[in-house]
Amino acid sequence: MSKRPHTILVVGATGSVGRFVVAEALKQGYATRALVRNLDKAKTLPEGALAVVGDLTDAATLDRALAGTDAVVFTHGSNSTEEQAEAVDYGAVRSVLTALGDRSARVALMTAIGMTKRDSIYNKENHGRDWKRRGERLLRASGLEYTIVRPAAFDYNAPDAHKLVMRQGEHPSNGGVAREQIARVLVDALSNDAARHKTFELLDTTGEEQADLTPLFAALQPDEPAAADAPGDSENLPLSDEPQRVLDDLKRLTDYE
């Protein structure tokens, strides 16, 4: 049984999902740190959270935030240019993993449903899913214990849809899931052995939310060791076509060839 983490750092803590993660982590009894760009951002945090200042795109600013931290939840994201997608969606993962160095931490990373659909309108606009996918690859390559959650559209679930569905492979990218439920899954994954090294899409269907997520986690296929992508993902972003800077990042983190 893995040791339950004690202190969680939430990256993207003041965002639309991150604030629910902070609240859920506090509810579950974790010492909870919230990464913020400045202390003005901390005014919106729930009581009990510790605000720590740092730039998620700059590893050199993250030492204090990570000191004594044994778990990280990523809920960050950009929604503008490709430069921002690289700097934020991908860059935050790179920065935290770089700052961690040889230290161990349990990690839960939120990306997005439809990760391998490169021809989607969203991806064509700024290659955001491509950069999120590269962030996933960095985490898989890191050697850390992790869970990668690809949620459906936030709060687009029907009023009677609270039953969580975790699925793998390629499916239509429709559906929705409540932000509070995304937060619960991310935080629960940190202490659940059945969630280790799993990547999955998350959405809601008609019915009541499950009290215990272990059967859902356990039914998932784990990522293959040293695999770039998750089970069922299309091989449509080959490493041979990747920018050299991305390959260099992978090389720094592992003997990934």
N, C-alpha and C positions, 0 to 999 in steps of 0.2 A: 504494500500500500504506500503510495507516495505521501510524503510529508505535506500537511496542509500549509499553504503559505500564511505568513503573518501580515506582511505589509504590501499593499497594492499601489502601484503608480498608474493613474488613469491618464492616458494621452488623448487629448481631445475632450477634456473633462467638462468644458463649458458648452459643448455642442449639443445638438438635439437628442443624441443618444447618450453621450458621455455623462450628462448630468443625471440620467437615470442609473447609469453604471455606478457613479459615485454614491448615490442613495442606496442602491442595492448592496454595494460592498460594505457600507456602514451598517445596514440592516443585518448582514450576515456576520458582523462582528470583526471585520478586518480593520486594521489601521490603514487609513485611506489617504493617499496623497493625490492631489490634483495638479497636473502640469498646466501652468498658465503663462501667457506672454508677459503679463504685468499684474500687479496686485489689484488693480481696478477690476480685472476680470473675476477675481476671487469673491466679489460681493454677491454673486449669484449662487455660490456653492452652498450645499446643505451644511448645517451646523455639525461640527465634528470632523469635517474634512480639513486636511492641512494643505494649504496652497503652497506650491513650490514653483519658483520662477525659472523658466528656461525656454529655449528656442528649439522646437521639435525638429528643425532642419539643421541644427548645429550641435554635433556630438559634444563639443567642448563645453557647452553650457549645461550639460545634463548630469554631471557628476554628483552634485548635491541632491538632486531629485532621486537619483538611483541608489545613493548610499544607504545600505541597510534594507533596500527593497528586494523582496524575493518573488514578486509577481508583477506583470505589466499587462494592462488591458489597453488595446488600441481601438479608439473609435473616431479617429481623425479623418479628415477628408477635404478635398478641394472640389470646386465646381466651376472652373474657369478655363484657363489656357493649358496647353500641354506642358509649358514650363512649370506652372503651378502643380500640375499632376505629378510631374517628376519630383519637384522639390518637396511636396507635402505628402502625397499618397505613398510614394516610394521612399522619399527622403527621410520621413519620420522613422520608418522601420530601420533603415540603414543607420541613422544617427543613434537610435537607442541600442541596437545591437553592437555598434562600434563602441559606444560609451560603456556598455556592460563588460566588454573585454572577455576575460576568463571567468567572470562571475556567473553563477547559475541563477536562472529565474524561470518561473512558469509563465507562459505567455498566451494570451487570448487575443487574436487579431480579427477585427471586423473588416470585411471587404464588401462585396456586393454580389447579388444574384446575377447569373448570366455572365460569369467571369470570362468564359472562353468565346463569347459571341463578338468577335472582332468587327463584324459588319453592322453592329447595332448603331443607331443614330447617336447615342451617347458616346460610344467609343470613337466614331468617326469625327466627332467634334473636337475632342482633345486627347484621344488615346488614353482616357482616364482608366478604363478597365485594364489596358495593357500595363500601365504603371502599377496599379494595384496588384496585378498578377505577378509582376516582378518583385513586389514587396513580399508576397506570399512565398516566392521562391527563396528569397533571402532568409526568411524565417525557417523554412524547411532545411536549408543548408546549414543553419547555425549550430545544430546539435542540441538545442534547447528543447525542453518539453513544451508542447504548444497545442493549441486548438485554433482552427481557422473557421470562422463563421461567415457565410455569405447570405445576408438577410435579403428578403424580398422588400418591396416598397414599404417604407415606414408608415404605420398606421393606416394602411389601405385594406386592412382586414374588415370583413363584415361584422356587424354588431354581435352576432352569435358565433363568431369564429375565434375561438381561443385555444383550440387544441393544436399543439405544436407538431409540425412535421419537419423531419430532418431527412434530406434526400441527397443522393450523389448521382453523377452523370449529367447529361445535358437534357434539359427540359425547357418548355416555354418559360420565358422570364416574367410571367405575370404573377398576380397574387400579392399578398401583403402580410405584414406581421407587426404587432404592436411594439413600440419602442421599449416599454417596460419589460416585455418578454425577451427582446434581444438582450437587454441588460442582464436579466436573470440567467440566460443561457451562457453569456460570456463569463459572468462571475462564478456560476456553478461549475463551469468547465475547469476552473483553476484547481479544484480540489477533487475532481472526479477522475479516477484512473481510467474509466471507460472512454473518456474524451481525449486521451493522449494521442497525439499524432493523427488526428482526424480533421478532415476538411469536408464541409457540407453546406448545402443551401438550407435556409431556415424560413419557414412560412407558417401561416395559420390556416386551419380548416375548421369546419363546423364542429362544435363540441366544446367540452370543458378542458381547461389547461391541466396537464398532468402534474400530480404532486411530486413524482419522482422522475427525474430525467435520465437516470441510469439506463433503463431499457432502450431508450432512444439512442443514447451514445453507443451502447454496446452493439447495437444492430449495424452500425456503420463499419465500412471497410477502412482500415488504417492506410495512411499514405505509405507507399513503398519507400524503404530506406534509400536515400540519395536521389529519389525521383524529383524532377523539376516541378511536376504538376500533380494534381490530385487524381484519384481513381475516376475514370470516366471522362476526363478532360480531353478535348481535341488537341492533337499535336500540331497546332496551327500558329505557334509562336516559338519556332525552333531556336535553340541556343546558338546554332551556327549563324543565325541572322541577327543576333543581338548586338547592340552597341558595345564597343570595347569597354567602356566605363562600367557597364552592367556586369560584364564577364569579370572585370577586375574586382568588383565588389564581391561577387560570388567566390572568387578565388581567395580573397582575404579571409572569408569566413570558414572555408572548408577546402578540402582537396577536390572540389567539384571540377570535373573536366568536361 
